[in-house]
């Protein structure tokens, strides 16, 4: 599904739309500040940092996330659970000092992430609109404003990731999604 073109474009600073382990995502390399800023502008997203997906905890540590924060949540990965973790990469968190991180459970996606590094990956939609579960829906939102599209078929049976935060050893559900937390 993911060809060399998508990988090369991402490594060169592109912003694109592709299937994630949940729904279609608007993606950019997390290490590329210009691409991250462009993604946030396209998404019309302010003061709401997008999730970062990575191939491994080691990739997140290399990005600048402290291992001690990741150690507490590694039991949830790989899978469709995004965990809000504090960090100091301001352009990535929009200055808020924390954002969701996830290690997806899709082999092809993780192989791509191994080659590109972590990706900022937010649902391919505009604020208040339904998430894209088909490529045509994503194209209706972003048309030629993105650099590439990867078709992963109909994802309508998938749900967005569940987003949680751990506060004093208790799990706080921010957004219920693919995984139900009791």
Secondary structure, DSSP 8 states (H G I E B T S, - for coil): ---HHHHHHHHTT--EEEE-SSSEEEEEETT-HHHHHHHHHHHT--SS---EE-S-HHHHHHHT--HHHHHTTGGG-SSSEEEEEE---HHHHTTSSEEEEE--S-HHHHHHHHHH--EEEEESS-TTS----SHHHHHHHHGGGSSEE------TT----EEEEEETTEEEEEE--SS---
